[in-house]
Amino acid sequence: MNFLDTFGQMGVLFILVIIGFICHKLKIMSVSLDRSLSVLIINVTAPAIILSSVMGDTLPAREEILPVLLIGTMTLVIMLVAGCIFARLLHSQQEGIYRFMFAFGNINFIGIPVVAALFGNYAIFYISVLTIPFNLLVFLLGQIFIRSCKVEPDPDTTPEFKAEDLPPRAKRISLNWRMILSPALCSTYIVIALVYFQIKTPALIGQAFSLVGQMTIPASLLVIGSTLAEIKVLEMLGSWRIYVMSGLKLLGIPCLIYGIYMLSPFDHKYTDVLVILSAMPVASYGTMICLKEGIDPKVMSQGTFMSTLLSVFTIPILALIL
């Protein structure tokens, strides 16, 4: 696999984060705009990109759905378990946020172009199948992880973030119907039905959802960059925990998954793609959810920034190993 091609793809995505940072500094973007965009991404554009994944000329083959779904779910479970263990070992007050960062990677926004560059367009189908368990987990467990944290904002680094915007720490956080019927999960349910019953949608509808969904990648990366602009330059680099998290997430956990699958009978055409997807930087959904829930996104933004920056180098290295 070509190191330079992968490096270039990661560099392009990281530049979008820098553009968002510059836009905030130039007052083109603001905290209020970041929050509004986050709500739009989570409730409109992200569901659209999920739906558009099965609205092409051909539907995914049924015989490949089950193995990808099973192995993909297994991969996510490994990441969740490892993430919960590593987050506990970091002894942070923001343990829930670290759990999210360990467990959920940017498979939609960064994973799609990277996997397409490494394995070809056929591998995008694997991501579309993986989004089913991924979105169920990120919008259920992921929100629970984040809501379990009450991160007090630093007025020096987030001057526009109001303490009264923060919800009280939840003593008990449980699932509710609103989580189960969130737009992203409803779109996932529709995807399952379309694939199971092999229902093809009109090209006009598919193109419309595809156009809306394409807004998700640049918009989310711009929001991340804009959010980082509220943090002092030195603090943007994060604490030692951010570096430990990034190292374990980008190389440690993927190598663990690679070792497990090397000893398994699973077809490498599936497992190689899943290993790369497990090495994605922190999911930008994390920053979106923090802003949507009124929780200080500082730690999440630091982790997203640093893991995205380091992944420019780690993903090409991992691709060479495969």
C-alpha positions in Angstrom: 0.0 0.0 0.0 1.3 3.4 -1.0 2.6 5.4 2.1 2.6 8.7 0.3 -1.0 8.4 -1.1 -2.3 7.6 2.4 -0.2 10.4 4.0 -1.6 12.8 1.4 -5.2 11.8 2.1 -4.7 12.3 5.8 -3.0 15.7 5.2 -6.0 17.0 3.2 -8.4 16.1 6.0 -6.2 17.7 8.6 -6.0 20.9 6.5 -9.8 21.3 6.9 -9.3 21.4 10.7 -6.7 24.2 10.2 -9.2 26.1 8.0 -11.8 25.9 10.7 -9.3 27.2 13.2 -8.4 30.2 11.0 -12.1 30.9 10.3 -12.7 31.2 14.0 -9.8 33.5 14.5 -11.1 35.7 11.7 -14.5 35.8 13.4 -16.1 34.0 10.4 -17.1 31.1 12.8 -18.1 31.4 16.5 -19.2 29.3 19.4 -22.9 29.8 18.6 -22.3 28.8 14.9 -20.3 25.8 16.1 -23.3 24.6 18.2 -25.8 25.3 15.4 -23.7 23.4 12.9 -23.3 20.5 15.4 -27.0 20.2 15.7 -27.4 20.3 11.9 -24.7 17.6 11.5 -26.1 15.2 14.1 -29.7 15.6 13.1 -29.6 16.2 9.3 -26.3 15.7 7.4 -25.0 12.6 9.4 -28.3 10.7 8.9 -28.2 11.7 5.2 -24.7 10.2 4.7 -25.8 7.0 6.4 -28.9 6.7 4.1 -26.9 7.6 1.0 -24.6 4.6 1.6 -27.3 2.2 0.3 -28.9 4.5 -2.2 -26.5 3.9 -5.1 -27.1 2.0 -8.3 -26.5 -1.4 -6.6 -27.3 -2.6 -3.2 -24.8 -4.5 -1.1 -24.8 -8.2 -1.6 -26.7 -10.0 1.1 -24.1 -12.8 1.5 -21.4 -10.3 2.6 -23.6 -8.4 5.1 -23.5 -11.0 7.8 -19.7 -11.6 8.0 -18.9 -7.9 7.9 -21.6 -7.2 10.5 -20.4 -9.9 12.8 -16.7 -9.2 12.5 -17.3 -5.5 12.6 -19.4 -5.7 15.7 -16.7 -7.9 17.3 -14.1 -5.2 16.5 -16.2 -2.5 18.1 -16.7 -4.6 21.2 -12.9 -5.1 21.5 -12.4 -1.3 21.2 -15.1 -0.6 23.8 -13.7 -3.1 26.3 -10.1 -1.9 25.8 -11.3 1.7 25.9 -13.1 1.3 29.2 -10.0 -0.4 30.7 -7.5 2.2 29.4 -9.8 5.1 30.4 -10.0 3.8 34.0 -6.2 3.5 34.1 -5.7 7.1 33.2 -7.5 8.2 36.4 -9.1 11.3 34.9 -12.2 13.2 36.1 -13.3 13.1 32.4 -13.3 9.3 32.3 -16.5 9.2 30.2 -14.9 11.4 27.6 -11.8 9.3 27.5 -14.0 6.2 27.1 -15.6 7.8 24.1 -12.3 8.7 22.6 -10.8 5.3 22.9 -13.9 3.4 21.7 -15.1 5.5 18.7 -13.1 6.4 15.7 -13.8 8.7 12.8 -14.9 5.8 10.5 -17.4 7.9 8.5 -15.6 11.2 7.9 -12.0 10.0 7.7 -12.5 6.3 7.3 -14.4 6.5 4.0 -11.7 8.4 1.9 -8.8 6.5 3.6 -10.3 3.0 3.0 -11.3 3.9 -0.6 -7.7 5.0 -1.3 -6.2 1.9 0.3 -8.6 -0.9 -0.7 -10.7 0.6 -3.5 -14.3 1.7 -3.7 -15.7 -1.8 -2.9 -14.5 -1.5 0.6 -16.8 1.5 1.3 -19.6 -1.1 1.4 -17.9 -2.6 4.5 -18.0 0.8 6.2 -21.7 1.2 5.3 -22.4 -2.2 7.0 -20.2 -1.3 10.0 -22.1 2.0 10.5 -25.1 0.0 11.7 -23.6 -1.3 15.0 -21.3 1.8 15.1 -24.1 4.3 15.1 -26.2 2.2 17.5 -23.2 2.4 19.9 -22.0 5.9 19.4 -25.5 7.5 19.7 -26.5 5.3 22.7 -23.3 4.4 24.7 -21.4 7.3 23.3 -23.9 9.9 24.5 -24.1 8.1 27.9 -20.3 8.3 28.3 -20.3 12.0 27.5 -23.3 12.8 29.6 -21.6 11.1 32.6 -19.0 13.9 32.6 -19.4 17.4 34.0 -16.3 19.2 32.8 -16.0 22.6 34.3 -15.0 25.2 31.7 -11.9 27.2 32.0 -12.9 30.9 31.5 -9.4 31.7 30.2 -9.6 29.1 27.4 -13.4 29.1 26.7 -14.6 32.6 27.4 -17.9 32.3 25.6 -18.8 28.9 27.2 -21.2 29.6 30.1 -21.1 27.5 33.2 -24.9 27.6 33.4 -25.0 25.9 30.0 -23.6 22.7 31.7 -26.1 20.1 32.8 -25.8 18.8 36.4 -23.9 15.6 36.8 -26.3 12.7 36.3 -26.3 10.3 39.2 -27.9 7.7 37.0 -27.9 7.8 33.3 -30.3 5.5 31.5 -31.5 5.0 27.9 -34.7 6.7 26.8 -36.9 6.6 23.8 -35.4 9.9 22.4 -32.0 8.2 22.2 -33.4 5.1 20.5 -35.3 7.3 18.0 -32.6 9.8 17.3 -32.3 10.8 13.6 -29.0 9.0 13.1 -30.4 5.7 14.6 -33.6 6.0 12.6 -31.6 6.4 9.5 -29.7 3.3 10.5 -32.9 1.3 10.9 -34.0 2.4 7.4 -30.7 1.3 6.0 -31.1 -2.2 7.5 -34.6 -2.4 6.0 -33.5 -1.3 2.6 -30.7 -3.8 2.4 -32.7 -6.7 3.9 -35.6 -6.3 1.5 -33.3 -5.2 -1.3 -35.3 -2.0 -1.9 -33.8 0.3 -4.5 -34.5 4.0 -4.1 -35.0 6.4 -7.0 -31.8 8.0 -8.3 -33.2 11.5 -7.6 -33.7 10.7 -3.9 -30.3 9.1 -3.7 -28.5 12.0 -5.2 -30.3 14.5 -2.9 -29.3 12.6 0.2 -25.8 12.1 -1.1 -25.4 15.9 -1.6 -26.7 16.7 1.9 -24.5 13.9 3.4 -21.4 15.2 1.7 -21.7 18.3 3.9 -20.9 16.2 7.0 -17.2 15.7 6.4 -16.1 19.3 5.8 -18.6 20.8 8.3 -17.5 18.5 11.1 -13.8 19.1 10.6 -14.4 22.9 10.4 -16.3 22.8 13.7 -13.4 20.8 15.3 -10.9 23.5 14.1 -13.2 26.3 15.2 -13.6 24.7 18.6 -9.8 24.4 19.0 -9.4 28.1 18.3 -11.0 28.7 21.8 -8.1 27.0 23.4 -4.7 28.5 24.0 -2.0 27.2 21.7 0.0 25.4 24.4 -3.2 23.9 25.9 -4.3 22.7 22.4 -1.5 20.1 22.6 -3.3 18.6 25.6 -2.0 16.9 28.8 0.0 13.7 28.9 -3.2 11.7 29.0 -4.1 13.0 25.5 -0.8 11.6 24.2 -1.2 8.3 25.9 -4.7 8.0 24.6 -3.6 8.8 21.1 -0.8 6.3 21.1 -3.0 3.5 22.4 -5.9 4.3 20.1 -3.9 4.8 16.9 -1.4 2.0 17.3 -1.9 -0.1 20.5 -5.5 -1.2 20.0 -5.2 -1.7 16.2 -2.2 -3.9 16.7 -4.1 -5.9 19.3 -7.0 -6.3 16.9 -4.5 -7.2 14.1 -2.9 -9.9 16.3 -6.3 -11.4 17.2 -7.4 -11.5 13.5 -4.1 -13.0 12.4 -4.9 -16.0 14.5 -8.5 -16.2 13.4 -10.0 -18.0 10.3 -11.6 -14.7 9.1 -11.0 -13.6 5.5 -8.3 -10.9 5.4 -10.3 -8.9 2.9 -12.6 -8.1 5.8 -10.2 -7.9 8.7 -7.6 -5.7 6.9 -10.2 -3.0 6.4 -11.4 -3.3 10.0 -7.9 -3.0 11.3 -7.5 0.3 9.4 -10.9 1.5 10.6 -9.9 0.7 14.2 -6.9 3.0 13.8 -9.0 6.1 12.9 -8.6 9.2 15.1 -11.2 10.2 17.6 -14.7 10.4 16.1 -15.7 14.0 15.4 -19.2 13.1 16.6 -17.7 13.5 20.1 -17.2 17.3 19.8 -20.6 17.5 18.1 -22.3 15.7 21.0 -20.5 17.8 23.7 -21.6 21.0 22.1 -25.1 19.7 21.6 -25.4 18.5 25.2 -23.8 21.8 26.6 -20.7 20.1 27.9 -17.3 21.8 27.7 -15.7 20.3 24.5 -12.1 21.2 25.5 -10.8 17.7 26.3 -12.7 16.1 23.5 -11.4 18.7 21.0 -7.8 18.2 22.2 -8.1 14.5 21.8 -9.7 14.9 18.3 -7.0 17.3 17.2 -4.0 15.4 18.5 -5.2 12.0 17.3 -6.1 13.4 13.9 -2.6 15.1 13.6 -0.8 11.9 14.7 -2.9 9.7 12.4 -1.4 11.4 9.4 1.7 9.4 10.3 0.3 6.3 12.1 -2.3 5.2 9.5 0.3 5.0 6.6 2.6 3.1 8.9 -0.2 0.6 9.8 -1.1 0.3 6.1 2.5 -0.7 5.3 2.3 -3.5 7.9 -0.9 -4.9 6.3 
